[in-house]
Amino acid sequence: MEKPEKLNKYYLEAVIASKHITASKNDIEHWNEIIKLYQLLISVSNSPITKLNLCYCLSKAQRIEEAKELLEIVENELPDEHIYLSLVKANMLSNKESYESEKIIKQVLKNIKQKIRREYILENISTGF
């Protein structure tokens, strides 16, 4: 993949995907590399979903306080019942506030209409999605 003269969101998204695909392990170092890429992506395309992806990565890198601060911002940019927002929040809370995490998951499952999505969540709930 050739780097463009000017960074754009498509190139950065491709780099992020390739990092995930080629990673030998998903340790904190891996997540910190992905975080740097998401920070670049936000500077190019400041969408709430990109910020939400960054929240997830921050939590995986054990940078929980940073993730929570960013999540508060994202919560004001997306609807309350946004599925991905709810799942990221539940994932972040799963270690310290398991009751709240379970409550969020139950609400997501109650509101989700697609059988395949419900099955995916139920199958992956123990692995943190």
C-alpha positions as a printed NumPy array, in Angstrom:
array([[  0.   ,   0.   ,   0.   ],
       [  1.417,   3.321,  -1.048],
       [  1.182,   6.251,   1.346],
       [ -0.683,   9.19 ,  -0.208],
       [  0.831,  12.666,  -0.322],
       [ -1.859,  13.883,   2.064],
       [ -3.209,  11.571,   4.768],
       [ -6.855,  10.704,   4.303],
       [ -9.346,   8.644,   6.253],
       [ -9.393,   5.741,   3.782],
       [ -5.643,   5.26 ,   3.959],
       [ -5.639,   5.446,   7.765],
       [ -8.566,   3.02 ,   8.03 ],
       [ -6.676,   0.598,   5.776],
       [ -3.539,   0.913,   7.919],
       [ -5.573,   0.255,  11.073],
       [ -7.178,  -2.815,   9.499],
       [ -3.812,  -4.128,   8.331],
       [ -2.352,  -3.656,  11.834],
       [ -5.161,  -5.755,  13.272],
       [ -4.786,  -8.445,  10.62 ],
       [ -1.002,  -8.729,  10.855],
       [ -0.691,  -8.472,  14.649],
       [  0.951, -11.48 ,  16.234],
       [ -0.652, -10.612,  19.569],
       [ -3.135,  -8.086,  20.884],
       [ -1.096,  -6.782,  23.798],
       [ -0.906,  -3.249,  25.189],
       [  1.849,  -2.339,  22.728],
       [ -0.395,  -3.365,  19.822],
       [ -3.288,  -1.301,  21.162],
       [ -1.043,   1.732,  21.7  ],
       [  0.009,   1.556,  18.037],
       [ -3.644,   1.429,  16.997],
       [ -4.407,   4.356,  19.322],
       [ -1.822,   6.52 ,  17.554],
       [ -3.457,   5.714,  14.229],
       [ -6.932,   6.539,  15.535],
       [ -5.634,   9.848,  16.881],
       [ -4.35 ,  10.634,  13.395],
       [ -7.665,   9.547,  11.911],
       [ -9.56 ,  11.865,  14.259],
       [ -7.403,  14.762,  13.09 ],
       [ -8.516,  13.974,   9.519],
       [-12.111,  12.866,  10.153],
       [-13.521,  13.738,  13.564],
       [-16.536,  11.422,  13.651],
       [-18.178,  10.074,  16.821],
       [-17.694,   6.492,  15.608],
       [-13.963,   7.049,  15.166],
       [-13.848,   8.455,  18.7  ],
       [-15.803,   5.44 ,  19.921],
       [-13.295,   3.112,  18.254],
       [-10.542,   5.056,  20.005],
       [-12.376,   4.59 ,  23.337],
       [-12.386,   0.843,  22.789],
       [ -8.668,   0.828,  21.974],
       [ -7.835,   2.983,  24.999],
       [ -9.671,   0.545,  27.249],
       [ -7.827,  -2.411,  25.687],
       [ -4.532,  -0.592,  26.372],
       [ -5.57 ,  -0.237,  30.034],
       [ -5.898,   3.536,  29.616],
       [ -9.289,   3.512,  31.293],
       [ -9.438,   7.114,  32.506],
       [ -8.677,   8.444,  29.022],
       [-11.294,   6.094,  27.592],
       [-13.923,   7.265,  30.092],
       [-13.228,  10.937,  29.379],
       [-13.587,  10.403,  25.649],
       [-16.67 ,   8.226,  26.141],
       [-18.396,  11.111,  27.945],
       [-17.835,  13.275,  24.872],
       [-19.081,  10.572,  22.508],
       [-22.199,   9.979,  24.621],
       [-23.217,  13.569,  23.843],
       [-22.718,  13.007,  20.114],
       [-24.619,   9.733,  19.645],
       [-28.155,   8.67 ,  20.609],
       [-28.544,   6.919,  23.98 ],
       [-29.671,   3.661,  22.402],
       [-26.785,   3.466,  19.916],
       [-25.824,  -0.225,  19.923],
       [-22.081,   0.134,  19.397],
       [-21.868,   2.915,  22.003],
       [-23.689,   0.681,  24.481],
       [-21.445,  -2.308,  23.747],
       [-18.237,  -0.289,  24.113],
       [-19.503,   1.165,  27.381],
       [-20.498,  -2.286,  28.677],
       [-17.099,  -3.657,  27.699],
       [-15.316,  -0.85 ,  29.53 ],
       [-17.406,  -1.412,  32.664],
       [-17.213,  -5.215,  32.649],
       [-14.188,  -5.487,  34.967],
       [-15.075,  -2.937,  37.646],
       [-18.828,  -2.471,  37.383],
       [-20.135,  -5.808,  36.164],
       [-23.719,  -5.152,  37.311],
       [-23.919,  -1.957,  35.226],
       [-22.28 ,  -3.751,  32.295],
       [-24.814,  -6.596,  32.457],
       [-27.662,  -4.081,  32.645],
       [-26.44 ,  -2.366,  29.47 ],
       [-26.079,  -5.702,  27.645],
       [-29.607,  -6.752,  28.653],
       [-30.965,  -3.45 ,  27.323],
       [-29.078,  -3.897,  24.032],
       [-30.398,  -7.446,  23.636],
       [-33.919,  -6.248,  24.409],
       [-33.758,  -3.548,  21.731],
       [-31.886,  -5.422,  19.02 ],
       [-34.081,  -6.722,  16.232],
       [-31.651,  -8.704,  14.099],
       [-31.272, -12.318,  15.198],
       [-27.719, -12.585,  13.856],
       [-26.568,  -9.571,  15.893],
       [-28.195, -10.931,  19.039],
       [-26.495, -14.304,  18.509],
       [-23.121, -12.627,  17.914],
       [-23.39 , -10.645,  21.145],
       [-24.413, -13.711,  23.141],
       [-21.585, -15.785,  21.655],
       [-18.941, -13.123,  22.302],
       [-20.083, -11.59 ,  25.568],
       [-17.502, -13.453,  27.657],
       [-14.58 , -12.426,  25.434],
       [-15.341,  -8.711,  25.556],
       [-16.515,  -8.598,  21.931]])
